[in-house]
Amino acid sequence: MDAFDDLEASPVNTEPSTTSETQSRRHVAVIGGGVIGLSSAYRLAQSGLDVTVLERDEIGQGASWGNAGWIVPTLIQPFNSPGAATDAFKTFVTRGGYAALRQFPTPRLAAWGLSFLRHSGSSRSAASMRTLAAMAHDTAEATGQLADELDFEVHRTGLLIPFRSDEALEGYTHTQAQVQELGYEGRVEWLDSQQVAQREPSLSDDLAGGVHLLDELTVRPDSMTSALARGFREAGGELREHTFVTGLDEEPGGRWTVATTSGADLVVDAVVVAAGEHSASLLRKGGARILLQSGRGCSVTLPPVLSLNQAVKIAEVQVACSPFDNGQVRVSGTFDLVSKDAPTNRSRMQHVLDAAAQYLPGLAEVDLDEHDVWSGARPTTPDSVPVVGPVGKKPGLYAATGHGTLGMTLAAGTANTIHTHVTRLMRSRGVATA
């Protein structure tokens, strides 16, 4: 949504203030060099603004690097669906479940959890899903156009979701019907067991059926972020890596000072915070408060141990399998509530592989000790709706965070929303933008 309206969020300033300063007032700082920050920065630079990206690590790292790479506007079901709290508790106490609580409870985690419970009723969950559907509309088309423009790896082969039980398949028909009622226009093919085997021979032969969502995309995330960084530089943008932001202070006249560890502070006209799990603490420096919790996922990228014709979501065990160029396959999963900077847990990745091998027997012989395991923490809001737009009481401060598992899917749409808000502010100050 354009502004986080939870009770814990700061009031949002939606009316940009005017000023007598004109054309020189065009500098924007984007904090965060992941897919959300880079997409937003690239879009702003294209409009003729002077944009600087500040990244605490290296461009394209963090949660953007090793995720599944799916652009899936059909998978917009919020975590706060009715009964989600009960399901989450069952998963937390089940060894090897897709979700786990792996941090000592803190006041912030408790506040997030209470807000999650408040948003878990049917009416609020339905509202979240409507908002996510609107945000995801046209994202596959927009990302495909961006791939053509910037030349990064994209697979237009859709998403196959197989099911072992008739009950699970029947349950998903209701989920898909909800998505289509909210405007999903992608092609959908329902498959029996024989058709599933024909679409994906690598799957086991004891499946009840499945669904093939033909218009979903898979991109290689690091390919996309590298291309965005390259396009951003070519559009005149500046990238600063290994730069920690230590302060956000509003200056007279509506400008902002961004203090950094490099000693070279920036004075800018707008700040976009797209720093993943670090976004909430950064926004507090600027006087805005939002609730975020890290949901850590893990993945392993394998050499050609099996051939996949398209991305496969194993919904019954919550595992994603993505085919990349050169025959590589990325297997990913888990949503673990963890503290910031928690270490990678290889045993969690082993559980993911074991679960996936029940459906893709070719994974059974993979020795995880021979491969690097990646993990990244995805910032998640209590109502599953990202915080995108102006935050706090002071004009010129924007958030683009809290996308959970939908960061890749919503990146292009988020960039357009941030562009709309920032250019509106600039025009109110007499700055012409494209």
C-alpha positions in Angstrom: 0.0 0.0 0.0 1.1 3.6 -0.4 1.3 4.1 3.3 1.4 1.7 6.3 -1.8 2.4 8.2 -1.2 0.2 11.2 -1.6 1.7 14.6 2.1 1.6 15.2 3.0 3.5 12.1 3.8 7.2 12.1 1.2 9.5 10.6 1.9 10.0 6.9 2.4 13.4 5.3 0.7 13.1 2.0 0.7 16.8 0.9 4.1 17.9 -0.3 5.1 21.4 0.9 6.1 24.1 -1.5 9.3 26.1 -1.5 10.8 29.0 -3.5 13.9 27.0 -4.5 13.7 25.6 -8.0 15.6 23.6 -10.5 18.6 22.7 -8.3 16.3 20.9 -5.9 16.5 17.5 -7.6 18.8 15.2 -5.5 17.4 11.9 -4.1 19.2 9.4 -1.8 18.1 5.8 -2.0 19.3 3.8 1.0 19.6 0.1 0.0 21.1 -1.5 -3.1 18.8 -4.6 -3.4 16.2 -5.2 -6.0 13.7 -2.8 -4.5 16.2 0.0 -4.0 17.8 -0.4 -7.4 14.5 -0.6 -9.2 13.3 2.6 -7.5 16.7 4.3 -8.1 16.7 3.4 -11.8 13.2 4.6 -12.3 14.0 7.9 -10.6 17.2 8.4 -12.6 15.2 7.8 -15.8 13.0 10.8 -14.8 16.0 13.1 -14.8 16.6 13.3 -11.1 20.1 13.1 -9.5 20.1 9.9 -7.5 22.6 8.4 -5.1 22.3 4.8 -3.9 23.9 4.1 -0.5 24.5 0.4 0.2 26.0 -0.9 3.5 27.4 -4.0 1.8 27.7 -4.7 -2.0 25.0 -4.1 -4.6 22.6 -6.9 -5.0 23.5 -8.8 -1.9 21.2 -9.4 1.1 17.8 -10.9 0.5 18.1 -10.0 -3.2 20.9 -12.4 -4.1 19.9 -16.0 -3.5 16.1 -16.0 -3.6 13.9 -18.0 -6.0 13.7 -15.2 -8.5 9.9 -15.6 -9.1 7.7 -12.9 -10.6 4.4 -14.5 -9.4 1.4 -12.2 -9.2 -0.8 -15.2 -8.5 1.0 -16.0 -5.2 -0.4 -13.0 -3.2 -2.0 -14.8 -0.3 -1.1 -12.9 2.8 0.5 -14.6 5.8 -2.3 -13.2 8.0 -5.0 -15.4 6.6 -7.7 -16.8 9.0 -6.1 -19.5 11.1 -2.6 -18.4 10.2 -1.6 -18.0 13.8 -2.6 -21.6 14.6 -0.8 -22.9 11.6 2.3 -20.9 12.4 2.4 -22.3 15.9 2.0 -25.9 14.6 4.9 -25.2 12.2 7.1 -23.7 14.9 6.9 -26.8 17.1 7.3 -29.2 14.2 10.9 -30.2 13.4 11.6 -29.5 9.8 8.6 -27.3 9.2 8.7 -24.5 6.6 8.7 -21.8 9.3 10.6 -21.6 12.6 11.1 -19.2 15.5 14.8 -18.9 15.8 15.3 -15.8 18.0 14.8 -14.9 21.7 11.5 -13.0 22.1 12.0 -9.2 22.3 9.6 -6.3 22.8 9.7 -5.6 19.1 8.9 -9.2 18.1 6.1 -9.2 20.6 4.7 -6.0 19.1 4.9 -7.4 15.7 3.3 -10.7 16.8 0.4 -8.9 18.5 -0.2 -6.8 15.4 -0.1 -9.9 13.2 -2.8 -11.5 15.4 -4.9 -8.3 15.0 -4.6 -8.6 11.3 -5.4 -12.3 11.1 -9.2 -12.0 10.9 -11.0 -12.7 7.7 -11.9 -9.0 6.9 -8.4 -7.7 7.4 -6.8 -10.6 5.6 -9.1 -10.0 2.7 -8.2 -6.3 2.7 -4.5 -7.3 2.6 -5.1 -9.6 -0.3 -6.9 -6.9 -2.3 -4.0 -4.5 -1.8 -1.4 -7.1 -2.8 -3.5 -7.9 -5.9 -3.5 -4.3 -6.9 0.2 -4.0 -6.3 1.0 -7.1 -8.3 -1.2 -6.2 -11.3 0.9 -6.0 -14.5 4.2 -6.9 -12.6 5.0 -9.8 -14.9 4.6 -7.7 -18.0 6.6 -4.8 -16.5 9.4 -7.1 -15.4 9.5 -8.8 -18.8 9.8 -5.4 -20.5 12.6 -4.5 -18.1 14.4 -7.7 -18.9 14.2 -6.8 -22.6 15.4 -3.3 -21.9 18.3 -4.2 -19.6 19.2 -7.7 -20.8 19.1 -9.9 -17.7 18.3 -13.6 -17.4 14.5 -14.3 -17.5 12.6 -17.5 -18.1 9.1 -17.1 -19.6 8.1 -20.7 -18.9 5.5 -20.2 -16.1 5.1 -21.8 -12.7 4.0 -25.4 -12.2 2.4 -26.4 -8.9 2.0 -30.2 -8.5 0.0 -31.8 -5.7 0.2 -35.3 -4.2 -3.3 -35.3 -2.7 -6.6 -34.6 -4.2 -7.5 -32.6 -1.1 -4.6 -30.2 -1.6 -5.4 -29.8 -5.3 -9.0 -29.1 -4.5 -8.0 -26.6 -1.9 -5.8 -24.7 -4.3 -8.7 -24.3 -6.8 -10.4 -22.1 -4.2 -7.2 -20.1 -3.7 -6.8 -19.6 -7.4 -10.4 -18.6 -7.8 -9.9 -15.8 -5.2 -6.9 -14.5 -7.1 -8.8 -14.4 -10.4 -11.7 -12.6 -8.7 -9.2 -9.9 -7.8 -8.2 -9.3 -11.4 -5.5 -11.9 -12.1 -5.4 -12.3 -15.9 -2.7 -14.9 -16.4 -3.3 -18.1 -18.3 -4.1 -21.1 -16.0 -4.1 -24.8 -17.1 -5.3 -27.4 -14.7 -3.5 -30.7 -15.2 -4.2 -34.4 -14.3 -1.4 -36.7 -13.1 -0.4 -37.7 -16.7 -0.3 -34.1 -17.9 1.9 -33.1 -14.9 4.3 -35.9 -15.8 4.4 -34.7 -19.4 5.1 -31.1 -18.4 7.8 -32.0 -15.8 9.3 -35.5 -16.2 11.6 -34.9 -13.2 8.7 -35.1 -10.8 7.7 -38.3 -9.0 5.0 -40.4 -10.6 2.6 -40.5 -7.6 1.0 -37.0 -8.0 -2.7 -36.3 -8.2 -2.4 -33.4 -10.6 -1.5 -29.8 -10.6 -1.8 -26.3 -12.1 0.5 -24.6 -14.7 0.4 -20.8 -14.4 1.8 -20.0 -17.9 2.5 -16.3 -17.6 4.6 -16.3 -14.4 8.3 -15.5 -14.8 11.6 -16.6 -13.3 14.6 -14.3 -13.3 18.0 -14.9 -11.9 18.1 -12.3 -9.1 21.8 -11.4 -9.3 21.5 -11.0 -13.1 18.6 -8.6 -12.5 20.3 -6.5 -9.9 23.5 -6.3 -11.9 21.6 -5.1 -14.9 19.7 -2.5 -12.8 22.9 -1.2 -11.4 24.4 -0.9 -14.9 21.4 0.8 -16.2 21.2 3.1 -13.2 24.8 4.2 -13.8 24.2 4.8 -17.5 21.3 7.0 -16.5 23.6 9.2 -14.5 23.1 7.6 -11.1 25.8 7.2 -8.4 26.4 4.0 -6.4 28.2 4.1 -3.1 28.9 0.6 -1.6 30.1 -0.2 1.9 28.5 3.0 3.2 26.5 2.9 6.4 23.9 5.5 7.1 24.2 6.8 10.7 21.7 9.7 10.7 18.7 11.2 8.9 17.9 14.8 9.8 15.5 17.2 8.2 17.0 20.6 7.3 15.3 24.0 7.0 13.5 24.3 3.7 12.5 20.6 3.6 15.9 19.1 2.7 17.5 16.1 4.4 21.0 15.5 5.6 22.1 11.8 5.3 25.0 11.2 7.6 27.3 8.2 6.7 30.3 6.4 8.0 32.3 7.6 5.0 32.3 11.1 6.4 30.8 12.5 3.2 27.3 13.4 4.3 24.6 14.1 1.6 22.2 17.0 1.6 19.2 15.8 -0.5 15.7 16.7 -1.3 14.2 13.3 -0.7 15.2 10.0 1.0 13.9 6.6 0.0 14.6 3.9 2.6 14.7 0.5 0.8 17.2 -1.2 3.1 15.4 -4.5 3.7 15.6 -5.7 7.3 17.4 -2.6 8.4 14.7 -0.2 7.1 12.8 0.2 10.4 15.9 1.3 12.4 16.8 3.7 9.6 13.4 5.2 9.4 13.4 5.8 13.2 16.4 8.1 12.6 14.1 10.2 10.4 11.2 10.2 12.9 9.1 7.5 11.3 8.1 4.2 12.9 7.0 1.0 11.2 6.8 -2.6 12.3 9.1 -5.1 10.5 10.2 -8.6 11.3 12.8 -10.6 9.4 11.7 -13.8 7.8 14.8 -15.7 6.8 14.9 -17.9 3.7 17.6 -20.2 2.5 18.7 -21.7 -0.8 21.3 -23.8 -2.6 22.1 -23.4 -6.3 23.0 -26.8 -7.8 24.7 -27.9 -11.0 22.6 -29.8 -13.5 21.5 -32.6 -11.1 18.1 -32.7 -12.8 16.4 -30.9 -15.6 13.4 -28.6 -15.0 11.3 -27.3 -17.8 9.8 -24.5 -15.7 9.8 -23.2 -12.1 8.1 -25.6 -9.7 6.4 -24.7 -6.4 5.9 -27.7 -4.1 3.1 -26.1 -2.2 2.5 -29.0 0.2 6.0 -28.5 1.7 6.5 -24.9 0.8 9.6 -25.4 -1.4 10.6 -23.4 -4.6 12.7 -24.8 -7.4 13.9 -22.5 -10.1 15.7 -23.4 -13.4 18.5 -21.1 -14.5 20.8 -20.9 -17.5 23.4 -23.6 -17.9 21.2 -26.2 -16.3 21.5 -24.9 -12.8 18.6 -25.3 -10.4 18.0 -23.3 -7.2 16.1 -24.9 -4.4 14.8 -22.6 -1.7 12.5 -22.5 1.2 11.9 -21.7 4.9 10.5 -18.6 6.6 12.2 -18.3 9.9 11.6 -15.5 12.3 15.2 -14.5 13.3 17.1 -11.6 14.6 19.0 -9.3 12.2 22.3 -10.7 11.0 21.5 -14.3 12.3 23.9 -16.9 10.8 22.9 -19.3 8.0 21.5 -22.6 9.4 22.6 -25.4 7.1 20.3 -27.9 8.8 17.3 -25.9 7.7 18.5 -26.1 4.1 18.8 -29.9 4.5 15.2 -30.1 5.6 14.2 -28.1 2.5 16.2 -30.5 0.3 14.7 -33.6 2.0 11.2 -32.2 1.5 11.8 -31.3 -2.2 13.3 -34.8 -2.9 9.9 -36.3 -2.1 8.6 -34.7 -5.2 11.8 -34.4 -7.3 13.7 -37.7 -6.7 16.8 -36.4 -8.6 17.5 -34.2 -5.5 17.8 -37.2 -3.2 21.5 -37.8 -3.9 22.6 -34.2 -3.4 25.3 -33.9 -0.7 24.7 -30.5 0.8 28.3 -30.5 2.3 29.5 -30.1 -1.3 27.6 -26.9 -1.9 27.4 -23.3 -0.5 24.2 -22.5 1.3 22.8 -19.0 1.1 20.3 -17.3 3.4 18.7 -13.9 3.5 16.3 -12.1 5.7 13.1 -10.7 4.1 11.4 -7.8 6.0 7.8 -8.6 6.6 4.9 -6.4 8.0 2.3 -7.8 10.3 -0.4 -7.5 7.6 1.8 -8.8 4.7 1.4 -5.5 2.9 4.6 -3.6 2.1 5.2 -0.1 3.2 5.6 1.9 0.0 5.3 5.7 0.0 5.7 8.7 2.3 6.1 8.0 6.0 6.4 10.1 9.1 5.3 13.8 9.5 8.1 15.4 7.6 7.9 15.7 3.8 10.5 14.0 1.6 10.9 10.7 3.6 9.7 7.6 1.8 9.7 3.9 2.6 10.0 0.9 0.2 10.2 -2.1 2.4 8.3 -5.0 4.0 7.7 -7.0 0.9 8.2 -10.4 2.5 8.4 -13.2 -0.1 7.1 -10.9 -2.8 10.1 -8.6 -3.2 11.0 -9.8 -6.7 7.3 -9.8 -7.8 6.6 -6.3 -6.5 9.9 -4.6 -7.4 8.7 -3.0 -10.7 5.4 -1.8 -9.2 7.1 -0.4 -6.1 9.5 1.5 -8.3 6.6 3.1 -10.1 4.9 4.0 -6.9 8.0 5.6 -5.4 8.5 7.5 -8.7 5.0 8.9 -8.5 5.4 10.1 -5.0 8.9 11.6 -5.4 8.2 13.3 -8.7 5.0 14.8 -7.2 7.1 16.3 -4.4 9.7 17.6 -6.9 7.1 19.2 -9.2 5.6 21.0 -6.1 9.0 22.5 -5.7 9.3 23.6 -9.3 11.5 20.8 -10.5 10.6 19.4 -14.0 10.7 15.6 -14.2 10.0 13.0 -16.8 
